[in-house]
Amino acid sequence: MNKKNLLTQLALVAFAILTSSAGCSSSSDDSSDDPGKTTYTDKWANLVNETKHDLKVNGNKATYGSHTYEVKGSLPDVGDDVNGDGIADVEEYLGTVTATVSFSNIPSGYTEFEAVYNGLLGKSIEGTAAMIPMAFEIYARNASTGEKCLNLLCNSSATVSGIVRTLKTKIVASQYAPENDLYIQRFLPAALLKGATPDNAYSPSTPYTVEMGPSVNKPQEVTISGNGTDYFLYIFGKGWDTEQRGVEIFLEKGASLYKVFNCPSTYTQCKNIVGTWQGLK
């Protein structure tokens, strides 16, 4: 075999190896850093879209296309007499649901998420906190869209980085932790919704509802990230032994929209599912 023929055959072999390696990887928003590794597309990725509708707000209710959102109640301060017994103290409302946000669907994408945040939910502590499981679910469906939602919802890139660092390994399947890996808890966002328990495969009541109440910490002025007020509350969920999931919401002085300051207990390991999760609409 002459030198020219040998070089030609080596080139063909190299080309075959490269094309074979490329064919091993399936398409996915959560792409792998390792070429040739299997990646996964979320089962509910097709629900993510950027269809544009006008948000219609009527008091504490809003509609976006056929999707509806409603805020009820509020978070009392420690000085409020919640149950009308003439006593205003922390103990009388601990563990009590005083505010809810109900919604028919997870926002379809960033366009809807932004409209609902700016037009209704971002204007209250309760509404802002209720968007946490919405953002988590969108992230699981489409990582880039979900991260964009988190950047809108949270007060800093550091907060977003901490959330994404966990979500990308906890609820997004990968070659390292496929869908049947017990570590992957794709149902984690649903665990924050009313009616969802491990025993019913984290199937929440409808309309989906986030139940909230004030924590032992009263609102306090903070200056660590700019002048403003830091509010503490609980989201109640049946997916953990301690059903109170602590959240901090921040309102910068002069701002009209609240931001998520901290919420690590909302994305910690919850109880293992019994049955098969059916997803959220």
MOPEUR-V981921 format. One record per backbone hydrogen bond with DSSP energy under -0.5 kcal/mol. NH is the residue of the N-H (numbers start at 1). CO is the residue of the C=O. Records with the same first field share a line. If there is no record, write none. Layout:
NH = CO, CO
This chain:
6 = 2
7 = 3
8 = 4
9 = 5
10 = 6
11 = 7
12 = 8
13 = 9
14 = 10
15 = 11
16 = 12
17 = 13
18 = 14
19 = 15
20 = 16
21 = 17
22 = 18
23 = 19
24 = 21
25 = 22
30 = 40
31 = 29
35 = 33
37 = 34
45 = 42
47 = 44
48 = 45
49 = 47, 108
56 = 63
57 = 55
58 = 61
61 = 58
62 = 69
63 = 56
64 = 67
65 = 54
67 = 64
69 = 62
70 = 102
71 = 60
72 = 100
74 = 98
76 = 74
80 = 77
82 = 80
89 = 87
92 = 89
93 = 90
94 = 90
96 = 93
98 = 96, 212
99 = 212
100 = 72
101 = 210
102 = 70
103 = 208
104 = 68
113 = 109
114 = 110
115 = 111
116 = 112
117 = 113
118 = 114
119 = 115
120 = 116
121 = 116
122 = 116, 117
123 = 120
124 = 121
128 = 124
129 = 125
130 = 126
131 = 127, 128
132 = 129
134 = 130
135 = 131
136 = 132
137 = 133
138 = 134
139 = 135
140 = 136
141 = 137
142 = 138
146 = 142
147 = 143
148 = 144
149 = 145
150 = 146
151 = 147
152 = 148
153 = 149
154 = 150
155 = 260
160 = 156
161 = 157
162 = 158
163 = 159
164 = 160
165 = 161
166 = 162, 163
167 = 163
168 = 164
169 = 166
170 = 166
171 = 167
172 = 167
173 = 171
174 = 177
181 = 178
184 = 181
185 = 170
188 = 185
190 = 187
191 = 187, 188
192 = 189
193 = 190
194 = 209
196 = 193
200 = 197
201 = 198
202 = 197
204 = 202
205 = 194
208 = 103
210 = 101
211 = 209, 236
212 = 99
213 = 234
215 = 232
220 = 230
222 = 228
225 = 226
226 = 223
228 = 222
229 = 251
230 = 220
231 = 229, 249
233 = 247
234 = 213
235 = 245
236 = 211
237 = 243
238 = 196
239 = 191
240 = 237
243 = 241
245 = 235, 243
246 = 244
247 = 233
248 = 262
249 = 231
250 = 259
251 = 229
253 = 227
255 = 252
258 = 122
259 = 250
260 = 153
261 = 248, 259
262 = 248
265 = 246
266 = 263
267 = 264
268 = 265
271 = 239
274 = 198
275 = 273
